[in-house]
Amino acid sequence: MRIHAIHKLYQQRLSQCTRPFLARGGRIERCTNCMLLPNLCICSIKQTVTTNSAFVLLMYDDEILKPSNTGRLIADLIPNTYAFIWSRTAPETELLTLLADPQWRPIIIFPAEYTTSERLIHDLPEIGEKRPLFIIFDGSWAQAKKMFRKSPYLNNFPILSFSPETISRYLVRKASKDNQLATAEVAGRVLEFIGESQNAEIMDLLFDTFKENYLLGKERKQLPDNASQYRLAGLLQQK
């Protein structure tokens, strides 16, 4: 498998730690790429897809260190995925350069209830040669709201909002509202929105695979015969 932006940011952030990171599950031996137990590792089946989209993950400080983070699944699948530690006052120059690059059309993904109707878009605008660059805030829900409110360098970008009919399938971390999706679930809805239904299906199945294998690791169970991992491997072989 390839080493992508999330892996590099993880190593960078880890090098800055002055003491061991003690998040829940942090003491368990894991694959450093997929963050699953070695016997449940899924790195060998991961593949990128062909897509017209790109993603930027703005990650709240130590979110990148959490084994339960699902943002890395986006980078596993989408070749043009960028990741940065969020800063209110000192965003990285590389991030600002990316947002200003004329090949991209930055679009923020966030619930409509937290913004004004003027910023909301309901269809992908005709943007010529520009490709959509979807910006996702990656952290707890409280952290995501803080990043959204306190990022003045993002204030001029349009916002795309989803109101999913089904509740989040993520059982590893509980959101404060049922319709608050995990980061990878959001990416699946984005891919669906731009008409990439097969990529959305792969993203959803990759998310289900990670979720199932993570919980199996917590419970010290083996992979069952009907595991999502096997369906994902089959789907990727057909791609």
Secondary structure as GFF3:
##gff-version 3
##sequence-region A 1 239
A	DSSP	alpha_helix	5	15	.	.	.	ID=ss1
A	DSSP	three_ten_helix	38	40	.	.	.	ID=ss2
A	DSSP	three_ten_helix	43	45	.	.	.	ID=ss3
A	DSSP	beta_strand	54	59	.	.	.	ID=ss4
A	DSSP	three_ten_helix	61	65	.	.	.	ID=ss5
A	DSSP	alpha_helix	71	77	.	.	.	ID=ss6
A	DSSP	beta_strand	81	85	.	.	.	ID=ss7
A	DSSP	alpha_helix	93	100	.	.	.	ID=ss8
A	DSSP	beta_strand	104	109	.	.	.	ID=ss9
A	DSSP	three_ten_helix	112	114	.	.	.	ID=ss10
A	DSSP	three_ten_helix	117	119	.	.	.	ID=ss11
A	DSSP	beta_strand	120	121	.	.	.	ID=ss12
A	DSSP	beta_strand	131	138	.	.	.	ID=ss13
A	DSSP	alpha_helix	141	149	.	.	.	ID=ss14
A	DSSP	three_ten_helix	152	154	.	.	.	ID=ss15
A	DSSP	beta_strand	159	160	.	.	.	ID=ss16
A	DSSP	alpha_helix	183	193	.	.	.	ID=ss17
A	DSSP	alpha_helix	197	218	.	.	.	ID=ss18
A	DSSP	alpha_helix	228	238	.	.	.	ID=ss19
###
